[in-house]
Amino acid sequence: MRRLGDLLPEAAAALGIEEELRLARAMSAWERIVAEHVPAAAGASQLIALRGDQLLVSAASTAIASELRLRGVVLLGALAAAPGGLRARELRAVVRQAGPGRRDGGPV
């Protein structure tokens, strides 16, 4: 009997959504890694995309974005070591802008 997690890459390949699966796994790993390495940023940042060798993340405030940038090398190393090993050379943290009707700066 095979585990579901072992079947997902094959199913994603058959559907042509390997990159989406890779990004979804990286997003989940990002949350765990941030909670471990930068507890103050837990729940206040989100992995948005991987563009070339640059990891793009959003942060709820400039303080959180700065902390993520300062710990970028550690965070990128931990993400590369996580299952699925998403590798990037640079972490770019951007501050979320408050959308219409939003006061917390969170995504709309």
PEPELIN-V198595 format. One record per residue. N is the residue number from 1. RES is the residue in three letters. OMEGA is omega in whole degrees, 0 to 359 (* if undefined). Layout:
n->N res->RES omega->OMEGA
n->N res->RES omega->OMEGA
This chain:
n->1 res->MET omega->180
n->2 res->ARG omega->178
n->3 res->ARG omega->179
n->4 res->LEU omega->180
n->5 res->GLY omega->178
n->6 res->ASP omega->181
n->7 res->LEU omega->185
n->8 res->LEU omega->180
n->9 res->PRO omega->178
n->10 res->GLU omega->179
n->11 res->ALA omega->179
n->12 res->ALA omega->178
n->13 res->ALA omega->180
n->14 res->ALA omega->180
n->15 res->LEU omega->181
n->16 res->GLY omega->182
n->17 res->ILE omega->181
n->18 res->GLU omega->183
n->19 res->GLU omega->178
n->20 res->GLU omega->177
n->21 res->LEU omega->179
n->22 res->ARG omega->180
n->23 res->LEU omega->179
n->24 res->ALA omega->178
n->25 res->ARG omega->179
n->26 res->ALA omega->178
n->27 res->MET omega->179
n->28 res->SER omega->179
n->29 res->ALA omega->180
n->30 res->TRP omega->180
n->31 res->GLU omega->179
n->32 res->ARG omega->182
n->33 res->ILE omega->179
n->34 res->VAL omega->179
n->35 res->ALA omega->181
n->36 res->GLU omega->188
n->37 res->HIS omega->180
n->38 res->VAL omega->185
n->39 res->PRO omega->180
n->40 res->ALA omega->181
n->41 res->ALA omega->181
n->42 res->ALA omega->181
n->43 res->GLY omega->182
n->44 res->ALA omega->176
n->45 res->SER omega->182
n->46 res->GLN omega->174
n->47 res->LEU omega->182
n->48 res->ILE omega->186
n->49 res->ALA omega->169
n->50 res->LEU omega->181
n->51 res->ARG omega->185
n->52 res->GLY omega->178
n->53 res->ASP omega->181
n->54 res->GLN omega->176
n->55 res->LEU omega->181
n->56 res->LEU omega->179
n->57 res->VAL omega->175
n->58 res->SER omega->179
n->59 res->ALA omega->183
n->60 res->ALA omega->181
n->61 res->SER omega->178
n->62 res->THR omega->179
n->63 res->ALA omega->179
n->64 res->ILE omega->179
n->65 res->ALA omega->179
n->66 res->SER omega->180
n->67 res->GLU omega->178
n->68 res->LEU omega->178
n->69 res->ARG omega->180
n->70 res->LEU omega->181
n->71 res->ARG omega->184
n->72 res->GLY omega->182
n->73 res->VAL omega->180
n->74 res->VAL omega->181
n->75 res->LEU omega->179
n->76 res->LEU omega->177
n->77 res->GLY omega->179
n->78 res->ALA omega->179
n->79 res->LEU omega->178
n->80 res->ALA omega->181
n->81 res->ALA omega->181
n->82 res->ALA omega->176
n->83 res->PRO omega->184
n->84 res->GLY omega->172
n->85 res->GLY omega->176
n->86 res->LEU omega->183
n->87 res->ARG omega->177
n->88 res->ALA omega->180
n->89 res->ARG omega->185
n->90 res->GLU omega->175
n->91 res->LEU omega->177
n->92 res->ARG omega->180
n->93 res->ALA omega->178
n->94 res->VAL omega->181
n->95 res->VAL omega->177
n->96 res->ARG omega->176
n->97 res->GLN omega->177
n->98 res->ALA omega->179
n->99 res->GLY omega->178
n->100 res->PRO omega->179
n->101 res->GLY omega->180
n->102 res->ARG omega->177
n->103 res->ARG omega->186
n->104 res->ASP omega->180
n->105 res->GLY omega->182
n->106 res->GLY omega->179
n->107 res->PRO omega->182
n->108 res->VAL omega->*
